[in-house]
Amino acid sequence: MDFNKLIEKRNYVNDNLSKLDSAVIENYEKAFAVDFTHNSTAIEGNNLTLMETKLLLEDKLTVGGKDLREQYEVTNHGKAWEYVKTCVNDEKSLSEDILKELHALIMENIMVGGIYRTVEVKITGAEHTPPHPEQAYNDLKNFYISLEEHNYNDLEISAYTHAEFVKIHPFVDGNGRISRIIMNYQLLKQGFLPISIKKEDRFKYYETLDEYAVKGNLEPFTKIIYDLEEEQLDFYIKAIKDTIGKE
């Protein structure tokens, strides 16, 4: 992973983004929101299609004959993502209050959100077992401190935020969706583009998270984020250069 190369690409996009028409940027952002919501909820077992996700998020239409909870999962995820963008635009650092609010949004009309678990939980198929509730609470306190005091680079902090949060697993439900949202929160805060982990890649994704939870090795998961980020940056770079070429 060449972090310097990635920084150069990030800086190029940020320096030249204004060359793209605002309508084009809005189109890219809407398409990402639908793709991100679809994949993040599908990873957790949601059966709505990409088109059904679009109908719910963009067209504000309900999907007949589909499970109501699954529809709430999609619309709630969309609300949480909009909240993240607002927080980043307001230059707010990720905090406990923001994280609890995100969980409350994710769980709206499903269960009471924003409350840490008081029971033990297991992650199906994972070697790692989340800590006892009391230990999880102590781990969370250290987690929030580490978001401000760390030695990670601009990309690694997003990987750490996701991997450490899901390792602690502080809520009864919704930890996966929240972890992917706060991963993107950190990417946006560092001037990167948000990324979407595809549902088709979830097994490799789970393996890298377990590698961190059990062995403390963050590199495999960071590589996933690196590759997806570079892909996003390359897409924008091509669009920018195509626009410059037409001028």
N, C-alpha and C positions, 0 to 999 in steps of 0.2 A: 504494500500500500504506500503510495507516494502522496503523503499529506500536503506537501508543498504544491504539487501539481493541482490537487483538489482546491487548495486555497486560491491559486491563480485563476482557476475556472470560476470559483465563487465570486471573486472580485471582478472578473470580466462581466459576468451576468449583472451584478449589482451596479457596475459603472455604466452599463449600456442598456439596462432594462427599459429605460425611458424611450428608446428608439422603437420599441414595439407599441403598436396602437393599444390604447387602454381597453378597447373592446376585445382585442386578441388576448390580452393578459387576463381579463375577466373570464373569457371562455376557457382558458387553460386552468384557471383556479376552480371554476365550477366543475370541470371534467375531473380534476383531481379529487375534489370533495366527494363526488359520487363514487369514484374508484376506491378511494381510501375507506369510505364508510362500508362499501360493499365487501371489500376484502377483509377488513378488520372484524366485521360482524360474522362473515362467513367462516373465518378461522375458528370462531367460537360455536359454530354449528347452525348459524342462521341460514335458512334455505331460500331467501328472496334472491331473485336474479338481479343482474346489473341494471336491466331496464326497469324492473320494479323498484329498485333503489332510487333510480332517477325520477320516477313518477312521484315517489314520496317526498324526495328532497327538493326537486326543482319545480315540479308541477303541483305539489301540495295535494296530491290525490291519494286516496286510500286504495288498497289493492284488494279487490273482492275475492273471497274464498281463501284468504291467507291468514295465518295465525296472527292474532292481534298483538301478542307479545313481540313477535318478530318484527312487526311494523313499528312498534314503539322503540325497539332496539335501534332500528335504522334512523328514525326521526330524532331520537335522543342523541345519537352519535353526531348527527348533523348539527344539533344545537351546541353540543360540547365543542365541536370543532370551530364553530363561529365564535364561541366564548374564548377559545385559545387565541384566535387571531386578534380579537379585541384586546386581550391582556398583553400580547406581544406588541401591538401597536401603541399601547399605553406604557410600554417599556417596563412592565412588571416582571420581576424574577419569579420563577416557579416557587411556590410556597405551600405550606400546609393548608391554608385557607383556600387557595386556588384549587389544590388537588381535591379537597373535600367537596368544593362546589362542582368540580368536574364530575365527581362520582354521583352527586345528587342529580345532575343533569342526565347522566347515563342511565340512572335507575328510575327516572321519573315515570310514574304510572305502572311501575313494575314492583318496586319495593322501596322502603325508606333508604335513601342514600346518604353518603357522607358520614357514616358511622363505622368505626373500626370494629372488626370482628371480635367476638368474645368466645368463639368456639375454635377448635382445631379443624384444619382443612387439609386436603390432599390434592396434589396435581396429578391427574390421571396420566399414567404412562411415564411419568418423570421419576428419575432416581432421587431427586431432591424432595424433601418433605419440609414445607413451610414451618417456621417456628411457632411455638406455643403462643397464644394471644399476648401474654404478659411480656414474653421475649420480643414478640413482633412489635409491640409498642415501644420498647427500648431501642430496637433496631431502627424504627422509624425516626426517633429523635436524632439518632446519629446520621440517618439518611438525609434529613433536612439540613443538618449542619454541613454535611459533605457536599451538598449542592453549591455551597458558597466557598468551601475550603477544600480544594482538590488540586491534583497535578495533571489532570487530563487535558488533552488538546481540544480544539473547538469541535471536532467530530466525536471524539471518544466520550465526551461528557453526555452526549445523547444516548450512546450505547450503555454507559454506566447507569444513567437515570432509569432507562427501561429495565435493564437486567437486574439491578438491585431492588427496584420496586417490586417486580414480579417475584423475585426471590423471597421477599418478606411477605407478599400476598396479604396485605392488610385488611382487605374487605372479603366478605363472604362470596360475593359475585362481582364480576365486572373488572377484575384485575388486569386481564389481558388487554381489553379495549382501552382502559386507562393508561396502561404502560405504553401502548403504541401512540396514544395521543400525546403523552408527556415527552416521549422520544422526539416527536415532531415539534413540540413546544421548544425544546432545547435547540433543535436544528434552526428553527426560525429565529430564535434569540441570537444565534451565532451568525446570522446572515445567510444560512443555507436554505435550500428549497426543501419542502416536506417530502417524505417518501411514503410509498405504500408497499407493504410486504404482501405478496400475492398468496392467496389461499392455497394455490398449488405447491407453494414452497414451504408450507407450514411444518413439515416433518424436519427438514434441515434447520429451519428456524427454531423449533423446539429443542433440537439437539444442541445448538449453540448456546441457548439459554441454560440448559442443564449443565453444559460444560462450565459455564460461569458459576452457577449455583453450587456445584459440587467441588470443582477444582479451582475456582477463582480466576479462570482463564477467560478474559474478555475479548481476546483477539478474534476468534472465529465470528462472534456476533458483530464486532466492529467492522469486519470485512464485509458482512452482508450489507450493513448500512453504507459503507464506503462505495460499494458497487452500485447500489441503488441511487445514491446521491450523485455519483458521476454520470449515471444514465440520465437523471433529471437535468443536470447541468448541461450535458451535451445536447439535449433536446432544445433547451432555451438558447444555447450558443448558436446552434444551427438556425433557429428562427430569427435570431438577431442578425446574423451574418447574411441570411437571405434577404432580410429587409434592407440592410445597408447596401447590398448589391443592387437593389432596385432603385436606389436613390440617385 
